[in-house]
Amino acid sequence: MGLVRKSHVRSGDYLEGMLNEYVGGKAKFKAHKSPSARLVTALTCLQFAFAVYATFLLYYMSPAIDLRSKPDFTWATRFAQHWKKLMIPAHVVNHYQEGSAVVGSEITPFNPVEVCEHEKIDFEQKKSNDAQMIKLKTDLYREVLEFQSKSFGTETLPELMAMKSKWDLKGPTRPKVTVILNHFKRRTLCAQLDSLLNQTLPFHHVWVLSFGSPNELTLKRIVDSYNDTRISFISSSYDFKYYGRFQMALQTEADLVYILDDDMIPGTKMLQILSHVAGTEKYMNSVLGSIGRILPFRQKDYTFPSYRKFRSKEAGLYLPDPAYGITVNKIVQVDFLSSSWFLSAELIKTLFIETPFTFLTGEDLHLSYQLQKYRDAGSFVLPVNPNDKETWGDSEHRLAYVSETTVIFKDIVQVRDDQWWKALSTGYVTQWAAMNPQKIDALFYAHSVKEVKDLAPLLEKFRSTVGKKAYIVVSGGKHCPCEDAATALKWPKSVCRERRLKIFDLGVGALSGISKSEVPVVQAVYSSMRGLIKIHNPSVVITVSDIDPHVKKALKMASETNSNATTLVVLPRATVPKVLWMADLRTTALPNWNRMRISISIITQNRVNSLTRLLRSLSNAFYTGDEVPITFNMDSKVDEATIKMVGSFDWPHGPKTLRRRIIQGGLIRAVSESWYPASDDDYGLLLEDDIEVSPYYYLWIKYALLAYHYDPQVSLPELSSISLYTPRLVEVVKERPKWNATEVFKHIHPNTPYLHQLPCSWGAVFFPKQWREFYVYMNMRFTENAKENPVQIPKSRTNGWQASWKKFLIDMMYLRGYVSLYPNFPKQQSFSTNHMEPGAHISAKDNVVKHDKTDFEVPLLKEDFRTLLPNGKMPPASKLPSVNLFNQPVSLKGLKAAGAKLGQDVLRCNNVTEIVAVDHQTGLPMACAKF
């Protein structure tokens, strides 16, 4: 490739040779004694003639002269030729013409008229008479314009030109525009150059490119004939095809670049219009053109058709499309431009961030796709004034007015179909995607085939659950080829070729190549996932917790860009098959997956063996990738073995905190002061050291919170805690009768969870708002002597409980109608059990109640509890049965009525219709509220 110097520079050498021949010839005829004065005179005259000619050339080539006026140099040429004939014999001229045929063939005439070729338009505009198709296309175009008008506004040409622009076309901020013309065989170069030379905004440079063209010599002659230093000819014997012109554009120092196909003859006002619009704040970050396409829409069978499908509204639009009477009267955003591109020189480099799908075609789509993906830049077709051809991007409408004349070969159509589908699959927000925002439940991401296999059970559960939508994204390339992922999912490999939303291959290798840096991978994953999330609006993006940390960061950033609340969920691989209930949560609850924080608070003193068992069970449980802080609360009499145990204990799920009292506090303070919520999403799991938990305890808590507390469609304000334990006794009455929830609720479902007015002290999660409320209540009602407590619940053993924090919580829950959620599984299997080991209550000297261990120690759940629930999932909140403090079936409203009737709360309220309402930020009682 090379920048070719104009050949007319060599014409002086040619004439100089002829003069030397002439002088030499005269020397041979000295015998004739010709006067030397005649030779001197002839040479002087010849020198004078060429001096005059050169003077005029230099004058017209000066920057002060506007070459668009096309000065006529033919008179000077004729003058020189006349003097040449007088001074140089004809045989000398003929000798040099015969002896330098090759050189002579390159001599450029000075007038473009002598070398220009023009292409005749020998076709008539096609006009469709298919009424159905005309209606389909015009309806779709109208829908597009209406959507864009409402979304971001569309302007007519006068409105665009009235907008404020950074470019002052007549002042000091006049933009520099480099125009790039790519030519191969068409005979349109002169028409293009003539139009460009007459633009109302002068260009800075014109680069005429000839890559592998058989007409290279002709094209060069044409460029040289214009004799304009701003117009350069660049050629190469290698055909760089469609991307070569964009590669050349990287070299320009201009502000703006205008790239034209060889069949586009722009109107003389185009540079002015394009530059003005490109200087507006709204369209500064855009690529502008005159012809564009809107890609296919999804069909009723959920597939996407070919962009060339005939008689199909979903095939998209070609704009303008005179075949169907569609003209562009307002600026319209398209999915890609064809035949001409006007954009900031800075944006050109974006085209080469990713390796194109193919170099054979599709540079137009690749440019728009890359600009949106990496620069958030749109592609727009400018409107025209139908009565002024000088505002048209193609004043002869060679391409625009012959709709669908390009790319008609079947194999090329297939390649372009594959290309646009690849773009849509990797996050290109097409007009269909913008106009039809999707809403799915989950978007899975796998960076390797192993990750695909690990995520497969949960993906399949989502896809098989009625009303749920879920897709999977794979990294592609060398990391996780789509076909391998399909095999791992037991899907046919054809899913990777279908134009159907199911599996998306990012082709990460196309960007990273052989790079050892993580930057290309992060960039590819982030940019593609950001687009896919914007298109599909998933409630959650799900991946494995031990995925590459750089990829995890990219996924997190992409999720956080979605204004519609998408949450990144990172699951330990072992947990994935244990959280299939995730697919049963409402779409509105899923984004809250990461909101709650479960803080474990362990109360311990001198039972190191019990503590060891508890910590072992906590460590062996399934977690969901959340941060789970753990705090050890030790009274002042803690023994050495316990201190060493908690100090050496490794907790990988979150921070570990050790707290030790100086003065012995007793069990009431040890428990009630062991945790205080840091926020409304901070929940306290209080565990005494003789408790042991099930491997599924955390999943039960998580599921219950999401189903009953973090679902915006569920209202259950009475819920104040979640129990891990299932009681076997009615502990608040003197007789302590046996209790089996499975038998009691078998008419509903033997394993339905239920609501109970009794708080649990053997493994429970307490809610932050009610715990603040409990702090204030206990402060207002605490007495050393239980009999002095003003709250005396009829027939309740709790009235006489001494040194019990639970007694005060029971009182508050009874007075205000609060409940706890309890599990209910066969044989009273639970998520926690109490081993009834000696402590402050059990076997205490002042405790006259005898405890049978079998009444309290229940079996732990060792299997997935989901299959045991009614219909395999948590029942709706409205279907949960509720019982009062004495295990009697009572409605939630009935519970509040009982508390109001007792009338012993800190505020005196109507004991029929009102209970105390509190400020949940402080826990302070505010007023009485009706229920």
N, C-alpha and C positions, 0 to 999 in steps of 0.2 A: 504494500500500500504506500502511496506517496502523494504528496502535494505537488502537482505538475506545474512547472513554470510555463507561462504563456509562450507559445512557439513563435509569435511574431518578433520576439526579442532576437531570434536567430536570423531574421530576414536581413539585418544589417550586414551580417557576415557574408551572406549570399551576394549582396550587391557589391560588397568590398572585393569579393573574389572576381566579380566581373570587371570591376575597375582595374584591378591588377592585371587581369588578362588583357584588357585594352591597352594599358600602359606598356605591357610587355610586347604586345603586337606592334605598337608604334615604334618600339625600339628596333624592330627588325626591318623597318622601312626607312632607315636613316639614309640609305643610298639615294632615295628620291628627294632628299634634302627638303623635307616639309618644314615649314617654319615652326620653331619651338614656341613661338608666341601663340600660335593657334591652339596648341595643346594646353598651355597654361590657362588661356582664356576659357577653354571648354571645361577644364577641371574646376576653375573658379566658379563658373556659372552652376555647374552641377552641385558643388558644395553649398552654394548659396540657396539653391532650390531645396536641398535636404534640410538645411538649417531652418528655413521658413517652415517646412513641413513639421520638423521636430518641435519647433516653438509652439505651433498650434496644438500639437499633441500634448505637450506638457501643460499648456494652459487649460485644456479641457479635462486633463486628469487631475487638476488641482482640487483640493477639498472645497474651494469656494464655488465650484461649478456643480450644478445638479444634473447628473447624468440621466435622470428620468426624462429630461427634455429630448433625449436621443439626438445629439448633434450629428450633423452629416459631414463625414470626413471624405466623401467621394471626390469632391473637387480637388482636394490636396493630392489624393491618390492619382487622379488623372493628370495633374500638373507634373508630378514626379515621373509618371510613366512617359509623358511627352518628352521631357528632357532626357530621359533614358534612351529613347529611340533616336534622338538627335545625336547623342554623344557615344552610344555603344552600338556597334554593328550587329545586325540580326544574327549572323552566324555565331557570334560569341554567346549571345543569349541562348540560342538553340543548343549549343555545346553544353552549357551548364544545365539546361533543363533535361537533357538526355543523360548526363553524367551523374545527376543527383535526383533520380526519380523518387527514391524513398524519402529524402529530405523534402523534396518538392511536394510530396503528397501530404506533408504535415503543415504546410504553410497555411495560415489561417486568414481567410478573407476578412476584411475590416468591417463588413456590413452583415448583421445577422440575417438580413433578407436573403443573402446568397446561400446560407447554410441551414436555415431553419426548416424544420419539417412539421407538418400539422396533421393531426389525426381527425378524420371526419367521423362525426357521430352518425352512424348509419342504422340507428334503431329508433323505435317509437316507444314511448312510455307505456308499460303494461298497466292496464286498468282492470281490476277484478269486477266481474259482474255477479259474483257469488254473494248474494244478499246475507246469507247466514254468516259467512266469514267476515264480511264487512262489519256486521253488527258485533260479532265476537271480539274483533280487534278494537273497534272504536269503543266498545263498552269497557274493555280492559284498560285502554289508554285513559279513558275518563276516570276510572277508579284510581289509577296511578296518580293522575294529576290532583284529584280530590284529596287523596291521602297526603301527598307531598305538600299541598297547599295548607292543609291543617297542621301538619307536623312542623314544617320549617319555612313555609312560604315560597311561592314561585313568582317570578317577575317577567314582564314583557321586556322587549328590547329597549324601548324608551325608559322604562323603569330602571333597568340595569344601568343604562348610561347616565341616569340621574343620581345614582348612588355615588357616595364619596369614594375616591380611589387614591391610593398612595402615589400613583403615577400621574405626573403633570405632563400631558402629551406635548405641550408647547413650551414648557419651562425647563428649569435645571434638573428636574427629576424625571425627565423623559427616559423611558426604559430602553435598554439595549436588547434587541431581539435577534437571536440567531435562527435562521430558517434552514432546515435540512431537507433536501429533496433527494429521494432515493429513486434511481432510474435503472431500468433493465432493458425493455424493448419498446415501451410506448413512445410515441412521437409527440409528447406534450411538454417538453422542457421549455421551449420558447414561449408557449402560452403561459406557463407558470412564471417564468422570469419577467415577462412583460407585465403580468399582473403585480408581481412583487415590486417592480421598479416604479409602479404607479400608485403604491399604497399611500394613504393619507398619513400614515406613520412610517417613516423610512426605517428599513431594517438596518441592523448593525452588520451582519454578515449573512451570506447565503453559501451553504456548502452543498455542492452537487456531488452525490455519491454514485459511483459506478463499481459495483462489486460483481465480478465475474460476468459482466455484460458483454454480449457480442457486438454491441453498438458503442463500445468505449470510445473509439476514435471520433465517431460522429458527435457524441455527447461533448467530448473535449473541444471539438471545433466550435460548437455552439457557445460554450462557455467563453472561449477565447474571443469569439466574435463580438461579445458584448463589451469587451475592453473595460471592465469595471473591477477595480482592485478589491471591492467588497465581495465579489463573487469568486469562489474558489472551486476547483475541480479536484476531487479526491478519488482515486481509483485503486483497484486491486484485482489481480487475476483470480483471487479466491472469493467465492461467493459467501459473504457473511450473513446472507439471507435477512430475515426480518429484524434480528436483534442488532445487526451491525450499526444501523443508524443511531440506535440508542447508545451503543458503546461510543460512537463518535461524539454524541451530545455531551458525554462526560467531560470532554476537553474544552468546552466553550467557557469563555470568561463573561458571557452575557448574563443579563438578569433573567431572561426568559427564553424558552426554546419552543419553536414551532416546527413540528415534524409532519411532513406531508407525503402521502402516497403519490405516485406519479399520475393518478387519474383525478386529482383534486386541483381545480383551478380556482383559487380563492378570489372573492370580490375584493375590490381595492380598499374597502373599509375594514377588512377583517383584522389586520394587525392592530388597528386603533381600538376596535371593539374588544378583541380578546385581551389586549393589554389593560384596558380600563377595567374590565370585569375581574381579571386576575389581580388587580390592585385593590379590590374591595375587601373589607375585613371578612365578609361572609364567604367569599369564594377564593380567598388568597391561598388556602391550603386545598387546592383542587386541581384536577386536570380537565381542561375544556376542549370541546370538539364540536363537530357539526353533524356527525352520524354516530348512532349508538345502538345498543341492544339491551333489552331487559330479558334476563334469563328465565327459563321455565318455572312455572308454578306447580305445586303438587296437585296431582289428579285425585279423583274420588277413590281410586284404589290404593292411595297412599304412595304411589310411585311418581317419579318425575319423567316426563317425556323427553324426547330429543328436541333440541332447540329448532330443528328443521321439520318437526312433525307437521303434516299438512292438516288443515281443517281442525285445528286445535287451539282453543283459547289459552290453554295452559302452556303452550309452546313459547309464550313470551311475545315480545314486540321488537320490531325493527323500526327505528325512528331516525328521520321521518320516513313514512311509508306511503308514498302517493298511490301505490297500487290499491290501497284501501282508503284513500282520501285522508290520510293522517299527516298533518303538518305540525311543526313545532312552533307554537305561538308564545309559549312561556318556557323559561328555562326548566329542564327536566333532568332529574338524576337518573342515571342508567347504571347498568352493571358493568359495562365496558364500552369504550369508544372504538370506532373504526375509521381508518383512512386519514385521520388528522388528530394531532395531540398538541395542545398548548399548555405549558406548565412551567413552573419555576425550575430553573436549572438545578437548584438544590434537591428537588424531588426526583430527578432522573436516577440518581444512584440507588433509590429504593428498589428499582426493578431487579437489581442483581443481588439482593440480600439472600434470596433462596434460588437454588438451581431450578430453572424452568422445567415444567412437566415434559416439554419437548422443545427443541430448537427449530423444528420444521414448520411450526405454525403457532398461533395463539399468543403472540407477544402483546396483543391488544388486551386480552383478558388478564394476562399475567401482570401487566402494568397496573390495571385498576385494582386487582386483587391485592397486590403487594402494597400499593399506596394506602388502601384502607386498613390492611392488617398492621402495618408498621408506622403509618403516619396519620391514621384516622382521616384520610383524605378521600373526598368523593369524586365521582366522574359525572360531568354534566354536558348535555347537549344544549347549545345556545339557541335561542329563538332567532327568527329572521324577520325582516320586513318583506312580505311577499311582493311588494311593488318596487323593491329596490334590490337588484341583483348584486350590487356592490356590498350588501350585508350578508350575502350567502357564503357559506364555507366552501361551496363548489358552485361557482357561478353558472356552469353549464350542466350541473346535476348529472354528471357522468355516472356516478355510483348511486347517489341518494335517490335518484328518480328511476333507477332500475332496480327495484327491490329484489333482494335475494339472488343477485347475480353472482355473488362471490361464494367461494367454498362450496361447490356443488358436488364434488367427488365424494363417494360414499365413505371411503377410508379416511378422508380428511374430516368429514363430518363426525365419524366415530371418535377420532382423536380429540376433536374439540369438545364433543360431548363428555368424554372421559375427563378432559381438563377442567371444564366448569364444574362437573360433579366433584372432582377432587378438591376444587377450591371451596365449594359449599361444605364439603365434609371436613374441611380444616379451618372452618370459622369465618368464611366469607359471608358477610351479611348482605345477601342479595335483596332486591326489591320485594321478592316474595317473602323473605324472612322478616323484613322491616314491616311489611303490611300485615303479616300474619304471625304475630308473636306467639311462640309455642309456650306451653307450660308442662314440664315433665316432673316426675318425682325425684329421679336420681340419674346422675351421669357418672358412670364408673370410669376410672382411669387405671390402666395397667401399662407399666413400662417394660414388662418382660412377660414371656409366656407363662412362667411360674406364677406371676401375679394374676394373670388371667384365670388360671386354674384355682387359685385361692379365693378369688372373688366370685367365682362361678355360682356357688350355691345361693348367695344373696342376690346376685343378678337374676338368676332364674326365678327366685321367689318374687321379686318385684315384677318381672315380666308375666308371671302366671297369676298374679293377684288382680282380681277384677277392679278396673278403674285406675290401675297404676301404669305408669309409663317409665321405662328406663332404657338407656342406651349405654354402650360401652365405647370408650376411646382407647385406642392402642397407639403406642409410640411409632410403630411401623419401622421401616428401614431395617437396619441390622439388629435393632433392639427387640422388636416384636412384630414380625411380618403379619399382616392381616390374615393370610391364609392359615398360618400356624395358630393364631388366636382363635379362628373359627373352628379349627380342628379340636382345640382344647375345650371349646364350649359345646362340642358335638353339633355344630352347625355346618351346613354344606359350605364349601369354599366359595360357591357362587354368590354368597352374601356380600363378598368383597367387591363384586362387579355390579351388583344390582344398584339401581338408583332408588334406594329405599332407606329411610332413616332407621338404622339398627346398629351398625358398627362403623366407627370412623377411624381411618388410618391417617395419622398425622405425617407419616413419612419423615420423621425427624432426621434421618440420615441424609436427606436431601440438603439440609442446612448445615449439619455438623460435619459431614464427610469424614475425613480421617483426623479431624481436629481432636487433640487431647484435652482441650479446654472445656469446661462445663458451660461457658457462656453461650455458645450456639445452641446447645440443648435447652438451656433455660429459656432462651429467647424464643425458640420454636414452640416449646410447650406453652409458655405463657401467652404468646400472641395467638396461637391457635385455640387454646382453651378459653381465652377471653372472648373470642368470637363465637365459639360454640355455646358458651354460657349465655352470651347475649341473645343468641338465636333461640335457645331452648329453655332458658330460665329454670334450670333445675332447682328443686328445693335443697338438694344436697349434692355435692361431688364426693364420691366415695373412693378411697384408695387404701392401700395397706400402710401400716404405720412405719415399717422399715424400708419404705421406698427410698431411692436416692435422695439425700437431703436437699440437693439443689432442685430436683424436680418437685419435691414437696413445697419448697418456697415458691416456685413458679405457679403451682396449683393454688397455693394460698393467695398469692397476689391476684391471680385471675378471678378467683372466687370473690375477693373483696371489691372488685371493680363493678360487680353487678348491683345496680340500685334496687333490684327486686329481691334482695336478701337470699343469697346462695351461701350455704355453709359447707366448709370443707370438713369431711369426716374421715379421720385416719384410724383404721381399725387394726389391732393386732391380728395376725393371720389366724391364730388359734380361736379368736373370738368370732370371726366372720360367720361360721355356721351356727353360732349360738345366738345371733341377733337377727334371725330371720323374721322375728316379730316387727322389725323395723318397717317392713313393707306393709304392715297392718296399721301403722300410724297414719293419721290424716296428713295430707300434703301441707296443711297449715302448721302442723306441729313439728315437722321435720327440720325446718330452719333453726329451731331452738335447741338442736341437739347439743351444742356446745355451751349453752348459756349457764346451766347449773354447775355448781361446784360442790361436791360432797366432801366435807371436812370430817375426817375420822378423829374422834376424841376418846382416848382410852384412859379409864380411871384405874389406877393400880397402886399397890403399896408393898405387899410382902408375899405375894403368891406367884413366885417366878415360874413355877411349872405350869400353872394355869395360863400365865401371860405367854409363855412359849407356845402353848397349844393355840391360843388365839392368834398370835402373830403368824404362825405357820398356816393357819386357815386363811388369813387375810392375804398372805403372799401367794397362795395357790389358787386364788379366785380368778375369774375372768374379768377383764377390764376393757374399756372401750377406747383407750388412748387418751382419756381425760387426765388432767392433773388432779391428783387426789392427795391433799395435804394430810399428814398424820401428826397428832399431838399426844404426848404422854403427860398425864396429870398425876403427879406423885405427892402424897401427903408427907408431912415432915418425918413420919416414922418409917419411911421407905427403907427397905433393907439393901445391903450391899449387892447381893446377887441380882436384884431387880435393876439397880442402877447400872450395873455392868451390862445387863441384857439390853436395856433400851439404848445404851450408848453405842453398842456394837451392831445394833440391828440396822440392816440396809433396806431402805424403802425406795424402789426405783420409780414409783408412780408420782412422786411429788416431794415437796419439802418436809423435813422431819423437825419437830419442835419438842423440846423437853422443858417441862415446868414442874418446879418443886416448891412446896410451901415451907415457910420457916416455922410457922405456928400451926399445929394440927387443926384442921378445919372441920373434920367430920364428914359424914357421907352427904349431908344436904349441900354443903358448900363444895365438896369435891365434885359432885355431879352438876349442880346448877351453875357453878362458875367455871366449868371446864370448857365451855364454848360460848361465844357470842357472835352473831352473824356480822360479817363485814359488808354485806350488801343484800339486796332482796333476792339474789340468786345463790346465796351461800347457805348450804344446808348442813346441819350437824348430825352426824351419826355417833351416838353416845354408846360406848361399850364398856362394861365392867370386865375385868380380866378373867372371870370364870365363864365368859361367853365364848362360843365357837360359832363360826359362820359357814354357810354353804358356799361352794364354788360359784354359785349363781346369785349370790346376795346382791352384788353391785348391779347386775343386769335387771333384777327385780325392781330395784330402786329407780334405775334409769327409765325403764319401761313405764312404771307407774307415774313418775313425774311428767313424762312426755304425754302420756295418755290423758291424765286427769288434771294436770296443773299448767302445762305449757301448750295446750291446744286452745287457740283463741275461740274455738267453737264450743268449748266446754266451760261451764260455770259451776264450780264446786268450792265456793269460798269457805265452806265449813271444814274442809280438809286441812288439818293442822300437822299431821305426821303420818309416816308410813312405817308400819311394823314389819320386822323380819320374822317375828315369832307368832306361832299359833297357840293360843292358850287351851288348856284341857280342863280348866276349872273356872267357875264363876267366883272370882276371888274377893268380891266386895260384899258378899253376904256371909253371915256367920256359918252357915252349913257348908259352904264351898262345894256346891254340887258339881258333878262332871258336866263337861260341855264338849260337844262334838259338832263343829260347824258343818261338816260334811253331811251329817244326818239331818241337821236342822234345815239346810237349804237345798236338799236333794230335789224338792219339787221345782226349784228354779234351775239349778244345776249343781251337782254335788261338789264341784270344785270352783264355784264362783267366789271371787274375792268379796269381802263385805266391809261395811263401815261400822265402827264400834266407838262408843263414847269413852271407852277406857284407853288411856295412853299406855304404851308398853315401855317397860324399863329393862327388858332383856334383849335389846337390839332393836333400835328404832331410829328413823331419820326425822328430825324436827324441822319445821318450816321457820324461816327467819322472822316473818311478821308476827306470828303467834308466839315465838320464843321471846321477842322483845316485850310483847304484851304480858307474857308470863313473868318476866323479871319485875315489871312494875307491880303486877298483881301480888306477887310473893312478898315484895318489899312492903306493900301496904297491909298485908294480912298475916305476916309471919308472927307466930307466938311460940314460945318455948313449950308452953302447956297446950296440948291439942284441944283440951276441953274448953279453953278460952277462945278458940277460933269461932268467929261469928257465923261461919258457914257450917251448917249441920244438915247433910243430905239425909232425908228420911230413909231408914232401914239400911244404911251403908256402914260397913265395917271401917271405912276410911275415916270416919269421924274421930276414932280413937287412935289413929296411927301416930306414933311419936317419931320424931327425927326422920321424917320422910318428905323428900322433895316432891315425890309423886303425888302425895296427898293434896298439895296445893295446886298442882296441874290438873288433877281430877276435879277439884272444886271449880276452877276457872272454866274447864271444858263443859262441865255440867251447867253452869250458870249462863254460858254464852252459846251453847249448842254446837260446840266443835266435835269433830270425829277424827278417828284414825283409820287408815286402810289396813286391813289384815289379809294375809294369804290364807288359802283354804285348800289343802291338797290331801290325797289319800293317806290314812294313818297319821294325820296331822304332821306330815313332813313340813319342815319349815326352812327358812333361810338363816335362822340362828337357833341356838339351843342354850339352855342354862344348865350347867353341870352341878348346881346346888352345892358349891363348896363353901366351907366355913368362912364367914366374913362378918360385916357389920350387922346383917340381919339374920342370915342363916346360922343356926346354932348359937346365936347370941344369948347371953345369960338372961337378959330381961325379956326375951321373946318366948312367950308361953305357947305359941302356935307350933305344933309339930309338923314337919314337912316330909312328905313322901316323895322321894326323888322321881319315881315313875310318873307322878302327877305333873312334873315340870320339865323333865328332860325329854325332848321330842327328837325324832330322827331328822337328820339334815337331808335336804334335797341334793341328790347326786346326779340327777339327769336333767335334761332340758325341760323346764316347766311349761314351755309354750304349748306343747301338745296336750297338756292336762287342762288347760283353760277352756272355757266354753267356746266352741267353734274354733279352737286353737288361737284365741286372742283375748285381750282384755275386753270385757263387756262394756257397753256404753255407760257413762256415769249415771245416766237416768235409770239404768237397770240394776245398779248395785243395791243389794238389800242393806238395811241399816238396823242396828240394835242399840238399845240404851245402855246405861251403865250396868244394868242388871241382866243384860243379854236378852232383853225382851224386844221383839220387833216393834219399832217406832219409826215414823217418818222423820225426815230432817226438820220439818216444821214442828212436829210434835216434840222433838228434843228441845227446841228453842222455847216452846210453850212451857215445858217443865221447868226450865231454868228461870223463865220469867215469873212463873208462879211461886217459886221458892223466894224470890225477891230479896236475896241476901248479898247482892253484888255491891261493889264499892260506890255505885250511884243508885239512888232510889228511882226506879222507873215504873211505868205502868205494868203491873204484874200479870197482865193478860196479853198485851200486844207489843211490848217493848223489851229490848235487851240493851246492854251497854255497848256502845260503839267506841272504837279507839283510833288514835292516830298511829298507823302502822309503822311510821318512821321512828317514833319515839316509844310507842307502847302505852302512852298515857291515855286514860279514859277521857273522852270528849263530851259525849252526850248520849241520850237515849235514842234508839232507832227502832222503828217498827220492823217487824219481820213478816 
